[in-house]
Amino acid sequence: MQANISQSKLFDQIIDLRSQTLVFATLDWSFERMAEPTGRVADDLFEQHRAAAE
């Protein structure tokens, strides 16, 4: 099975998958793309980048 899910939900899915398969399931994952940061995370990253450039 292949799915696109957010990283914040990934670990819940791992637990559910292993529980439903009596711990016989395995999971391989990789990043295909990353979402653009928003809110305070974006502000913090901007400030870190600006400080590093000075």
ABEGO torsion letter per residue (X at the ends): XBBBBBAAAAAAAAAAAAAAAGGABBBBBBBABBBBBBEAAAAAAAAAAAAAAX
